[in-house]
Amino acid sequence: MRLTERVYMVGSGDNGFCLSDHADCNIYLIDGGDELALIDAGVGEGTNCILDNIRLYGFNPDKITTLFLTHIHADHAGGSAGLRYLISGMKVAVAGGAALALRQGDEKAISLDLAKKAGFYAQNYFFQPCPVDIELQDGDQITVGDLTVQAISAPGHSAYDMAYVVQVDQKTSLFSGDIIFHDGKILLQSTWDCDLQKLITSLRRLGEVRVDVLLPGHNLVTLKDGTLQIWKAIEILDHCLIPKSLL
Ligand SMILES: [Zn+2]
């Protein structure tokens, strides 16, 4: 699905646009001209479907130079190892604090043990460990063709969330992972890695970015005045309340 001139959605699950595996997060392709980038990898069961969608739009997956992960929950990062194997030369970029757990495929660190018990994933689902090529810190900038992707550390939904800002198509696009969604919703979970106070700090920080296009990890996208969606959440926080959770 083409969202703007140079940004596409190439994967999405039941809590979105049903473009790939039912458990996938929203997966975005950024067209940097000579190079492409992916935001998030999905759960891993729909990898071939995601690659087919990329080809459908006329792109060669081998031109993907970087996979940026917003965080390492299985629905976002489970497909990383498969994509890295299939796309030679593609680097995997993730928040530095999350790198070890991704390399080890540590199911407890990503609360997958609890998510399996809760029935979100099959008991035999296996999170494939994935090498990490780029350990991102807040403010890091990575070039993708003629575009620059800037990482913003925004933990709270999980222990190490990264949002990504890209100036593309004369607009500011924010890939917000599971930090903030359309209509000012957030995603709280009763797992060790979710921290409401950290999330509040992150939301207030993202509220300072003037966002046109808000591209979250699930559900609807916002193609105009994205900042207003973030401000909806902040307005609720300012009334000492907690924004609605997506689930
Ligand atoms: Zn998540």
Residues whose N, C-alpha, C, O or C-beta is under 5 A from the ligand:
A	BS01	ZN	H73 D178
